[in-house]
C-alpha cells in the first residue's frame, strides 16, 4: 500500500548504512565527492593518506527483482534534475542525456575512476524522510 509506514526494527541494532564504491582511481573519485558534490567527510587516519569517508544524504533501500546475477548499484536522488544536471555540467561532470524512466527522470554520471552512478528525480514515493 503506497504511503504506508510500518516501523519494525530495533533502533539499537542497526544505526547506519555504509556504501562502498570500488574504483580504478579512488583518489579522483574521492575528489569528485569532496570537491564537485561538496559532501562533508572525515579522513580515515591510519589508512593511506586521503582515505576519505563521506557523510551521505539521507538514504533509502529498494530491492528489485532480476533475471541476471544479483547486484547492487548506487543512485543519487534530487528534487530538480534539470538544475542539478546544469550545475554538474558547469563543473565538467560527464553524464548521459536526461532520460525519462518509469520511476523518474534520470542521467548516468561517469565518475573519474570510470564507474557510473545514477542521478534521478524520483516519481515514486520516497522513504528517506520517514
C-alpha positions in Angstrom: 0.0 0.0 0.0 1.6 3.3 -1.1 2.4 5.7 1.7 2.1 3.1 4.4 4.7 3.5 7.2 5.5 0.5 9.2 8.4 0.5 11.6 9.6 -2.8 12.7 13.2 -2.5 13.8 15.2 -2.1 17.0 17.0 1.2 16.9 19.9 -0.2 18.9 20.6 -2.9 16.3 21.5 -1.1 13.1 22.3 2.6 13.1 23.6 3.4 9.7 24.5 2.1 6.2 28.0 2.2 4.8 28.1 2.1 1.0 31.3 1.2 -0.8 32.3 2.1 -4.3 35.2 0.2 -5.8 37.2 2.4 -8.2 40.2 2.2 -10.6 41.1 5.8 -9.4 39.9 6.1 -5.7 41.7 9.5 -5.2 39.9 11.0 -8.2 36.5 9.6 -7.1 37.1 10.9 -3.6 37.9 14.3 -5.0 34.6 14.2 -7.0 32.5 13.7 -3.9 34.6 16.2 -1.9 35.1 19.0 -4.4 32.3 18.6 -7.0 29.4 17.5 -4.7 30.8 19.2 -1.6 30.0 16.3 0.7 31.4 16.5 4.3 33.9 13.8 5.2 36.3 12.5 7.8 39.8 11.2 6.9 40.3 7.6 8.0 43.6 8.1 9.9 45.7 5.0 9.9 44.9 4.2 6.3 46.6 5.5 3.2 46.7 9.3 3.1 43.5 10.8 1.6 41.2 7.9 2.5 38.0 9.8 3.0 34.7 8.6 4.4 31.8 10.8 3.4 28.6 11.8 5.1 25.9 11.0 2.6 22.5 12.5 2.2 19.5 10.6 3.7 19.3 7.1 2.3 16.6 4.6 1.3 16.9 1.0 0.1 14.9 -0.6 -2.7 15.1 -4.3 -3.6 14.3 -5.1 -7.2 13.8 -8.4 -9.0 16.4 -9.6 -11.5 16.8 -12.4 -14.0 20.5 -11.8 -14.1 23.1 -12.2 -11.3 22.4 -10.4 -8.0 24.0 -6.9 -8.0 24.0 -3.6 -6.1 24.1 0.0 -7.5 24.2 3.5 -6.2 21.7 6.1 -7.2 21.7 9.7 -6.0 18.3 11.4 -5.8 17.5 15.1 -6.3 14.4 17.4 -6.3 15.2 19.1 -9.6 17.1 17.1 -12.2 17.4 19.9 -14.7 19.0 22.3 -12.2 21.2 19.5 -10.8 22.4 18.4 -14.2 23.1 22.1 -15.2 25.2 22.6 -12.0 27.2 19.4 -12.6 27.7 20.3 -16.3 29.3 23.6 -15.3 31.8 21.5 -13.2 32.7 19.3 -16.2 30.9 16.1 -15.0 30.3 13.6 -17.8 26.7 12.5 -18.0 24.3 10.8 -20.3 21.3 12.8 -21.7 18.4 13.2 -19.4 16.2 10.1 -19.8 12.5 9.7 -18.8 12.4 6.3 -17.0 9.4 4.7 -15.4 10.5 5.6 -11.8 11.8 9.1 -12.6 13.9 11.4 -14.7 17.5 10.2 -14.7 21.0 10.5 -16.0 24.0 8.3 -15.6 27.1 10.0 -14.2 30.6 8.8 -15.0 32.9 9.1 -12.1 36.6 10.0 -12.7 37.6 6.4 -11.8 35.4 5.0 -14.6 32.5 3.8 -12.6 28.9 5.1 -13.1 26.2 6.1 -10.7 22.7 7.2 -11.4 21.2 10.6 -10.6 17.5 10.9 -10.7 14.4 12.9 -9.7 12.0 10.3 -8.4 8.4 9.8 -9.4 7.9 7.2 -6.7 7.0 7.8 -3.1 10.2 8.4 -1.2 11.1 6.7 2.1 14.3 8.6 3.2 12.3 11.2 5.1 10.2 8.8 7.2 
